Each structure stands twice: as C-alpha cells, then as structure tokens.
C-alpha cells in the first residue's frame, strides 16, 4: 500500500527530496505520491514537518 499526502501538506518539498524513487511531485494543491512508484519505505513520512503523510 502506497503512502498518501493529505491536505495538511504545506508544499514545503521536504518529502520529495527524501524519496529514493522520486515518486513525489508537486500537484495542483499540494505534493502527491505516485502510488505505482512508491516502495513504502516511509522516508517521506519521517521527514514531513506537518505529519501530512500516512500509509
């Protein structure tokens, strides 16, 4: 199951720079995770300052 970014995202980009497979990109209203590319490592969730990323 891929991680997801909620509306709590402040679009700081911290998660995108930590993703080892570059599955995170800036979306229309906040960053988004490509579920097909996500390897469920959790690096993004550990980096998020607002806790907007959950499994």
mmCIF file of the N, C-alpha and C atoms, coordinates in Angstrom:
data_MODEL
# 
_entry.id   MODEL 
# 
loop_
_atom_site.group_PDB 
_atom_site.id 
_atom_site.type_symbol 
_atom_site.label_atom_id 
_atom_site.label_alt_id 
_atom_site.label_comp_id 
_atom_site.label_asym_id 
_atom_site.label_entity_id 
_atom_site.label_seq_id 
_atom_site.pdbx_PDB_ins_code 
_atom_site.Cartn_x 
_atom_site.Cartn_y 
_atom_site.Cartn_z 
_atom_site.occupancy 
_atom_site.B_iso_or_equiv 
_atom_site.pdbx_formal_charge 
_atom_site.auth_seq_id 
_atom_site.auth_comp_id 
_atom_site.auth_asym_id 
_atom_site.auth_atom_id 
_atom_site.pdbx_PDB_model_num 
ATOM 1   N N  . UNK A 1 1  ? 0.842  -1.178 0.000  1.00 0.00 ? 1  UNK A N  1 
ATOM 2   C CA . UNK A 1 1  ? 0.000  0.000  0.000  1.00 0.00 ? 1  UNK A CA 1 
ATOM 3   C C  . UNK A 1 1  ? 0.893  1.250  0.000  1.00 0.00 ? 1  UNK A C  1 
ATOM 4   N N  . UNK A 1 2  ? 0.648  2.148  -0.887 1.00 0.00 ? 2  UNK A N  1 
ATOM 5   C CA . UNK A 1 2  ? 1.445  3.371  -1.020 1.00 0.00 ? 2  UNK A CA 1 
ATOM 6   C C  . UNK A 1 2  ? 1.066  4.390  0.043  1.00 0.00 ? 2  UNK A C  1 
ATOM 7   N N  . UNK A 1 3  ? 1.994  5.250  0.347  1.00 0.00 ? 3  UNK A N  1 
ATOM 8   C CA . UNK A 1 3  ? 1.729  6.354  1.261  1.00 0.00 ? 3  UNK A CA 1 
ATOM 9   C C  . UNK A 1 3  ? 0.894  7.397  0.534  1.00 0.00 ? 3  UNK A C  1 
ATOM 10  N N  . UNK A 1 4  ? 0.181  8.223  1.318  1.00 0.00 ? 4  UNK A N  1 
ATOM 11  C CA . UNK A 1 4  ? -0.641 9.287  0.750  1.00 0.00 ? 4  UNK A CA 1 
ATOM 12  C C  . UNK A 1 4  ? -0.373 10.587 1.495  1.00 0.00 ? 4  UNK A C  1 
ATOM 13  N N  . UNK A 1 5  ? -0.491 11.696 0.775  1.00 0.00 ? 5  UNK A N  1 
ATOM 14  C CA . UNK A 1 5  ? -0.302 13.014 1.363  1.00 0.00 ? 5  UNK A CA 1 
ATOM 15  C C  . UNK A 1 5  ? -1.666 13.685 1.502  1.00 0.00 ? 5  UNK A C  1 
ATOM 16  N N  . UNK A 1 6  ? -1.973 14.124 2.723  1.00 0.00 ? 6  UNK A N  1 
ATOM 17  C CA . UNK A 1 6  ? -3.269 14.744 2.995  1.00 0.00 ? 6  UNK A CA 1 
ATOM 18  C C  . UNK A 1 6  ? -3.239 16.249 2.699  1.00 0.00 ? 6  UNK A C  1 
ATOM 19  N N  . UNK A 1 7  ? -4.374 16.884 2.916  1.00 0.00 ? 7  UNK A N  1 
ATOM 20  C CA . UNK A 1 7  ? -4.497 18.326 2.706  1.00 0.00 ? 7  UNK A CA 1 
ATOM 21  C C  . UNK A 1 7  ? -3.718 19.133 3.743  1.00 0.00 ? 7  UNK A C  1 
ATOM 22  N N  . UNK A 1 8  ? -3.154 18.466 4.744  1.00 0.00 ? 8  UNK A N  1 
ATOM 23  C CA . UNK A 1 8  ? -2.323 19.138 5.748  1.00 0.00 ? 8  UNK A CA 1 
ATOM 24  C C  . UNK A 1 8  ? -0.990 19.584 5.141  1.00 0.00 ? 8  UNK A C  1 
ATOM 25  N N  . UNK A 1 9  ? -0.670 19.106 3.949  1.00 0.00 ? 9  UNK A N  1 
ATOM 26  C CA . UNK A 1 9  ? 0.586  19.417 3.262  1.00 0.00 ? 9  UNK A CA 1 
ATOM 27  C C  . UNK A 1 9  ? 0.717  20.923 3.038  1.00 0.00 ? 9  UNK A C  1 
ATOM 28  N N  . UNK A 1 10 ? 1.906  21.452 3.373  1.00 0.00 ? 10 UNK A N  1 
ATOM 29  C CA . UNK A 1 10 ? 2.169  22.885 3.174  1.00 0.00 ? 10 UNK A CA 1 
ATOM 30  C C  . UNK A 1 10 ? 3.064  23.132 1.957  1.00 0.00 ? 10 UNK A C  1 
ATOM 31  N N  . UNK A 1 11 ? 3.269  22.092 1.148  1.00 0.00 ? 11 UNK A N  1 
ATOM 32  C CA . UNK A 1 11 ? 4.060  22.167 -0.084 1.00 0.00 ? 11 UNK A CA 1 
ATOM 33  C C  . UNK A 1 11 ? 5.486  22.667 0.139  1.00 0.00 ? 11 UNK A C  1 
ATOM 34  N N  . UNK A 1 12 ? 6.114  22.183 1.208  1.00 0.00 ? 12 UNK A N  1 
ATOM 35  C CA . UNK A 1 12 ? 7.488  22.610 1.502  1.00 0.00 ? 12 UNK A CA 1 
ATOM 36  C C  . UNK A 1 12 ? 8.514  21.848 0.660  1.00 0.00 ? 12 UNK A C  1 
ATOM 37  N N  . UNK A 1 13 ? 8.148  20.649 0.188  1.00 0.00 ? 13 UNK A N  1 
ATOM 38  C CA . UNK A 1 13 ? 9.044  19.868 -0.660 1.00 0.00 ? 13 UNK A CA 1 
ATOM 39  C C  . UNK A 1 13 ? 10.017 18.969 0.075  1.00 0.00 ? 13 UNK A C  1 
ATOM 40  N N  . UNK A 1 14 ? 9.978  18.962 1.391  1.00 0.00 ? 14 UNK A N  1 
ATOM 41  C CA . UNK A 1 14 ? 10.903 18.128 2.170  1.00 0.00 ? 14 UNK A CA 1 
ATOM 42  C C  . UNK A 1 14 ? 10.759 16.650 1.810  1.00 0.00 ? 14 UNK A C  1 
ATOM 43  N N  . UNK A 1 15 ? 9.554  16.205 1.602  1.00 0.00 ? 15 UNK A N  1 
ATOM 44  C CA . UNK A 1 15 ? 9.303  14.790 1.295  1.00 0.00 ? 15 UNK A CA 1 
ATOM 45  C C  . UNK A 1 15 ? 9.869  14.396 -0.069 1.00 0.00 ? 15 UNK A C  1 
ATOM 46  N N  . UNK A 1 16 ? 9.728  15.265 -1.038 1.00 0.00 ? 16 UNK A N  1 
ATOM 47  C CA . UNK A 1 16 ? 10.176 14.960 -2.401 1.00 0.00 ? 16 UNK A CA 1 
ATOM 48  C C  . UNK A 1 16 ? 11.684 14.744 -2.453 1.00 0.00 ? 16 UNK A C  1 
ATOM 49  N N  . UNK A 1 17 ? 12.418 15.516 -1.692 1.00 0.00 ? 17 UNK A N  1 
ATOM 50  C CA . UNK A 1 17 ? 13.875 15.374 -1.716 1.00 0.00 ? 17 UNK A CA 1 
ATOM 51  C C  . UNK A 1 17 ? 14.345 14.116 -0.990 1.00 0.00 ? 17 UNK A C  1 
ATOM 52  N N  . UNK A 1 18 ? 13.514 13.548 -0.129 1.00 0.00 ? 18 UNK A N  1 
ATOM 53  C CA . UNK A 1 18 ? 13.873 12.330 0.609  1.00 0.00 ? 18 UNK A CA 1 
ATOM 54  C C  . UNK A 1 18 ? 13.449 11.043 -0.094 1.00 0.00 ? 18 UNK A C  1 
ATOM 55  N N  . UNK A 1 19 ? 12.576 11.123 -1.075 1.00 0.00 ? 19 UNK A N  1 
ATOM 56  C CA . UNK A 1 19 ? 12.061 9.921  -1.740 1.00 0.00 ? 19 UNK A CA 1 
ATOM 57  C C  . UNK A 1 19 ? 13.143 9.286  -2.622 1.00 0.00 ? 19 UNK A C  1 
ATOM 58  N N  . UNK A 1 20 ? 13.533 8.025  -2.321 1.00 0.00 ? 20 UNK A N  1 
ATOM 59  C CA . UNK A 1 20 ? 14.604 7.371  -3.079 1.00 0.00 ? 20 UNK A CA 1 
ATOM 60  C C  . UNK A 1 20 ? 14.208 6.967  -4.503 1.00 0.00 ? 20 UNK A C  1 
ATOM 61  N N  . UNK A 1 21 ? 12.909 6.925  -4.788 1.00 0.00 ? 21 UNK A N  1 
ATOM 62  C CA . UNK A 1 21 ? 12.461 6.517  -6.129 1.00 0.00 ? 21 UNK A CA 1 
ATOM 63  C C  . UNK A 1 21 ? 11.775 7.654  -6.884 1.00 0.00 ? 21 UNK A C  1 
ATOM 64  N N  . UNK A 1 22 ? 11.869 8.868  -6.340 1.00 0.00 ? 22 UNK A N  1 
ATOM 65  C CA . UNK A 1 22 ? 11.290 10.063 -6.964 1.00 0.00 ? 22 UNK A CA 1 
ATOM 66  C C  . UNK A 1 22 ? 9.806  9.897  -7.300 1.00 0.00 ? 22 UNK A C  1 
ATOM 67  N N  . UNK A 1 23 ? 9.061  9.342  -6.343 1.00 0.00 ? 23 UNK A N  1 
ATOM 68  C CA . UNK A 1 23 ? 7.631  9.104  -6.537 1.00 0.00 ? 23 UNK A CA 1 
ATOM 69  C C  . UNK A 1 23 ? 6.771  10.295 -6.126 1.00 0.00 ? 23 UNK A C  1 
ATOM 70  N N  . UNK A 1 24 ? 7.391  11.351 -5.620 1.00 0.00 ? 24 UNK A N  1 
ATOM 71  C CA . UNK A 1 24 ? 6.649  12.506 -5.124 1.00 0.00 ? 24 UNK A CA 1 
ATOM 72  C C  . UNK A 1 24 ? 6.862  13.710 -6.034 1.00 0.00 ? 24 UNK A C  1 
ATOM 73  N N  . UNK A 1 25 ? 5.747  14.343 -6.401 1.00 0.00 ? 25 UNK A N  1 
ATOM 74  C CA . UNK A 1 25 ? 5.825  15.525 -7.256 1.00 0.00 ? 25 UNK A CA 1 
ATOM 75  C C  . UNK A 1 25 ? 4.807  16.555 -6.785 1.00 0.00 ? 25 UNK A C  1 
ATOM 76  N N  . UNK A 1 26 ? 4.996  17.789 -7.212 1.00 0.00 ? 26 UNK A N  1 
ATOM 77  C CA . UNK A 1 26 ? 4.083  18.856 -6.827 1.00 0.00 ? 26 UNK A CA 1 
ATOM 78  C C  . UNK A 1 26 ? 2.802  18.754 -7.639 1.00 0.00 ? 26 UNK A C  1 
ATOM 79  N N  . UNK A 1 27 ? 1.685  18.685 -6.927 1.00 0.00 ? 27 UNK A N  1 
ATOM 80  C CA . UNK A 1 27 ? 0.384  18.607 -7.576 1.00 0.00 ? 27 UNK A CA 1 
ATOM 81  C C  . UNK A 1 27 ? -0.278 19.972 -7.633 1.00 0.00 ? 27 UNK A C  1 
ATOM 82  N N  . UNK A 1 28 ? -1.547 19.990 -7.948 1.00 0.00 ? 28 UNK A N  1 
ATOM 83  C CA . UNK A 1 28 ? -2.279 21.244 -8.090 1.00 0.00 ? 28 UNK A CA 1 
ATOM 84  C C  . UNK A 1 28 ? -2.394 22.011 -6.768 1.00 0.00 ? 28 UNK A C  1 
ATOM 85  N N  . UNK A 1 29 ? -2.701 21.295 -5.679 1.00 0.00 ? 29 UNK A N  1 
ATOM 86  C CA . UNK A 1 29 ? -2.883 21.992 -4.405 1.00 0.00 ? 29 UNK A CA 1 
ATOM 87  C C  . UNK A 1 29 ? -1.830 21.630 -3.358 1.00 0.00 ? 29 UNK A C  1 
ATOM 88  N N  . UNK A 1 30 ? -1.179 20.480 -3.524 1.00 0.00 ? 30 UNK A N  1 
ATOM 89  C CA . UNK A 1 30 ? -0.106 20.059 -2.628 1.00 0.00 ? 30 UNK A CA 1 
ATOM 90  C C  . UNK A 1 30 ? 0.683  18.936 -3.289 1.00 0.00 ? 30 UNK A C  1 
ATOM 91  N N  . UNK A 1 31 ? 1.752  18.495 -2.650 1.00 0.00 ? 31 UNK A N  1 
ATOM 92  C CA . UNK A 1 31 ? 2.552  17.417 -3.220 1.00 0.00 ? 31 UNK A CA 1 
ATOM 93  C C  . UNK A 1 31 ? 1.745  16.124 -3.254 1.00 0.00 ? 31 UNK A C  1 
ATOM 94  N N  . UNK A 1 32 ? 2.057  15.249 -4.209 1.00 0.00 ? 32 UNK A N  1 
ATOM 95  C CA . UNK A 1 32 ? 1.341  13.989 -4.376 1.00 0.00 ? 32 UNK A CA 1 
ATOM 96  C C  . UNK A 1 32 ? 2.331  12.856 -4.559 1.00 0.00 ? 32 UNK A C  1 
ATOM 97  N N  . UNK A 1 33 ? 1.909  11.655 -4.163 1.00 0.00 ? 33 UNK A N  1 
ATOM 98  C CA . UNK A 1 33 ? 2.749  10.465 -4.294 1.00 0.00 ? 33 UNK A CA 1 
ATOM 99  C C  . UNK A 1 33 ? 2.175  9.563  -5.384 1.00 0.00 ? 33 UNK A C  1 
ATOM 100 N N  . UNK A 1 34 ? 3.022  9.153  -6.315 1.00 0.00 ? 34 UNK A N  1 
ATOM 101 C CA . UNK A 1 34 ? 2.625  8.214  -7.366 1.00 0.00 ? 34 UNK A CA 1 
ATOM 102 C C  . UNK A 1 34 ? 2.567  6.832  -6.721 1.00 0.00 ? 34 UNK A C  1 
ATOM 103 N N  . UNK A 1 35 ? 1.372  6.303  -6.539 1.00 0.00 ? 35 UNK A N  1 
ATOM 104 C CA . UNK A 1 35 ? 1.171  5.021  -5.860 1.00 0.00 ? 35 UNK A CA 1 
ATOM 105 C C  . UNK A 1 35 ? 1.884  3.872  -6.562 1.00 0.00 ? 35 UNK A C  1 
ATOM 106 N N  . UNK A 1 36 ? 2.006  3.934  -7.864 1.00 0.00 ? 36 UNK A N  1 
ATOM 107 C CA . UNK A 1 36 ? 2.667  2.864  -8.611 1.00 0.00 ? 36 UNK A CA 1 
ATOM 108 C C  . UNK A 1 36 ? 4.177  2.874  -8.412 1.00 0.00 ? 36 UNK A C  1 
ATOM 109 N N  . UNK A 1 37 ? 4.741  4.029  -8.130 1.00 0.00 ? 37 UNK A N  1 
ATOM 110 C CA . UNK A 1 37 ? 6.185  4.149  -7.952 1.00 0.00 ? 37 UNK A CA 1 
ATOM 111 C C  . UNK A 1 37 ? 6.617  4.018  -6.488 1.00 0.00 ? 37 UNK A C  1 
ATOM 112 N N  . UNK A 1 38 ? 5.715  4.294  -5.564 1.00 0.00 ? 38 UNK A N  1 
ATOM 113 C CA . UNK A 1 38 ? 6.019  4.263  -4.134 1.00 0.00 ? 38 UNK A CA 1 
ATOM 114 C C  . UNK A 1 38 ? 6.430  2.854  -3.691 1.00 0.00 ? 38 UNK A C  1 
ATOM 115 N N  . UNK A 1 39 ? 7.539  2.784  -2.924 1.00 0.00 ? 39 UNK A N  1 
ATOM 116 C CA . UNK A 1 39 ? 8.030  1.485  -2.444 1.00 0.00 ? 39 UNK A CA 1 
ATOM 117 C C  . UNK A 1 39 ? 7.758  1.297  -0.949 1.00 0.00 ? 39 UNK A C  1 
ATOM 118 N N  . UNK A 1 40 ? 6.927  2.127  -0.359 1.00 0.00 ? 40 UNK A N  1 
ATOM 119 C CA . UNK A 1 40 ? 6.517  2.027  1.041  1.00 0.00 ? 40 UNK A CA 1 
ATOM 120 C C  . UNK A 1 40 ? 7.676  2.066  2.029  1.00 0.00 ? 40 UNK A C  1 
ATOM 121 N N  . UNK A 1 41 ? 8.676  2.864  1.754  1.00 0.00 ? 41 UNK A N  1 
ATOM 122 C CA . UNK A 1 41 ? 9.839  2.925  2.647  1.00 0.00 ? 41 UNK A CA 1 
ATOM 123 C C  . UNK A 1 41 ? 9.606  3.819  3.860  1.00 0.00 ? 41 UNK A C  1 
ATOM 124 N N  . UNK A 1 42 ? 8.706  4.805  3.748  1.00 0.00 ? 42 UNK A N  1 
ATOM 125 C CA . UNK A 1 42 ? 8.394  5.690  4.861  1.00 0.00 ? 42 UNK A CA 1 
ATOM 126 C C  . UNK A 1 42 ? 9.319  6.873  5.036  1.00 0.00 ? 42 UNK A C  1 
ATOM 127 N N  . UNK A 1 43 ? 10.294 7.035  4.159  1.00 0.00 ? 43 UNK A N  1 
ATOM 128 C CA . UNK A 1 43 ? 11.224 8.162  4.270  1.00 0.00 ? 43 UNK A CA 1 
ATOM 129 C C  . UNK A 1 43 ? 10.490 9.491  4.220  1.00 0.00 ? 43 UNK A C  1 
ATOM 130 N N  . UNK A 1 44 ? 9.495  9.589  3.395  1.00 0.00 ? 44 UNK A N  1 
ATOM 131 C CA . UNK A 1 44 ? 8.745  10.837 3.250  1.00 0.00 ? 44 UNK A CA 1 
ATOM 132 C C  . UNK A 1 44 ? 7.979  11.171 4.525  1.00 0.00 ? 44 UNK A C  1 
ATOM 133 N N  . UNK A 1 45 ? 7.339  10.191 5.116  1.00 0.00 ? 45 UNK A N  1 
ATOM 134 C CA . UNK A 1 45 ? 6.546  10.417 6.325  1.00 0.00 ? 45 UNK A CA 1 
ATOM 135 C C  . UNK A 1 45 ? 7.428  10.865 7.477  1.00 0.00 ? 45 UNK A C  1 
ATOM 136 N N  . UNK A 1 46 ? 8.610  10.306 7.570  1.00 0.00 ? 46 UNK A N  1 
ATOM 137 C CA . UNK A 1 46 ? 9.531  10.669 8.648  1.00 0.00 ? 46 UNK A CA 1 
ATOM 138 C C  . UNK A 1 46 ? 10.039 12.097 8.498  1.00 0.00 ? 46 UNK A C  1 
ATOM 139 N N  . UNK A 1 47 ? 10.038 12.616 7.290  1.00 0.00 ? 47 UNK A N  1 
ATOM 140 C CA . UNK A 1 47 ? 10.563 13.949 7.004  1.00 0.00 ? 47 UNK A CA 1 
ATOM 141 C C  . UNK A 1 47 ? 9.506  15.047 7.086  1.00 0.00 ? 47 UNK A C  1 
ATOM 142 N N  . UNK A 1 48 ? 8.252  14.705 6.908  1.00 0.00 ? 48 UNK A N  1 
ATOM 143 C CA . UNK A 1 48 ? 7.179  15.702 6.825  1.00 0.00 ? 48 UNK A CA 1 
ATOM 144 C C  . UNK A 1 48 ? 7.012  16.486 8.137  1.00 0.00 ? 48 UNK A C  1 
ATOM 145 N N  . UNK A 1 49 ? 7.172  17.822 8.083  1.00 0.00 ? 49 UNK A N  1 
ATOM 146 C CA . UNK A 1 49 ? 7.066  18.637 9.301  1.00 0.00 ? 49 UNK A CA 1 
ATOM 147 C C  . UNK A 1 49 ? 5.642  18.780 9.829  1.00 0.00 ? 49 UNK A C  1 
ATOM 148 N N  . UNK A 1 50 ? 4.633  18.501 9.006  1.00 0.00 ? 50 UNK A N  1 
ATOM 149 C CA . UNK A 1 50 ? 3.248  18.644 9.445  1.00 0.00 ? 50 UNK A CA 1 
ATOM 150 C C  . UNK A 1 50 ? 2.553  17.318 9.690  1.00 0.00 ? 50 UNK A C  1 
ATOM 151 N N  . UNK A 1 51 ? 3.220  16.211 9.433  1.00 0.00 ? 51 UNK A N  1 
ATOM 152 C CA . UNK A 1 51 ? 2.605  14.895 9.630  1.00 0.00 ? 51 UNK A CA 1 
ATOM 153 C C  . UNK A 1 51 ? 1.516  14.613 8.604  1.00 0.00 ? 51 UNK A C  1 
ATOM 154 N N  . UNK A 1 52 ? 1.647  15.172 7.409  1.00 0.00 ? 52 UNK A N  1 
ATOM 155 C CA . UNK A 1 52 ? 0.616  15.052 6.387  1.00 0.00 ? 52 UNK A CA 1 
ATOM 156 C C  . UNK A 1 52 ? 0.690  13.757 5.588  1.00 0.00 ? 52 UNK A C  1 
ATOM 157 N N  . UNK A 1 53 ? 1.694  12.927 5.853  1.00 0.00 ? 53 UNK A N  1 
ATOM 158 C CA . UNK A 1 53 ? 1.876  11.712 5.061  1.00 0.00 ? 53 UNK A CA 1 
ATOM 159 C C  . UNK A 1 53 ? 1.591  10.476 5.919  1.00 0.00 ? 53 UNK A C  1 
ATOM 160 N N  . UNK A 1 54 ? 0.697  9.625  5.412  1.00 0.00 ? 54 UNK A N  1 
ATOM 161 C CA . UNK A 1 54 ? 0.325  8.405  6.124  1.00 0.00 ? 54 UNK A CA 1 
ATOM 162 C C  . UNK A 1 54 ? 0.299  7.217  5.185  1.00 0.00 ? 54 UNK A C  1 
ATOM 163 N N  . UNK A 1 55 ? 0.494  6.052  5.754  1.00 0.00 ? 55 UNK A N  1 
ATOM 164 C CA . UNK A 1 55 ? 0.445  4.803  4.967  1.00 0.00 ? 55 UNK A CA 1 
ATOM 165 C C  . UNK A 1 55 ? -0.984 4.452  4.619  1.00 0.00 ? 55 UNK A C  1 
# 
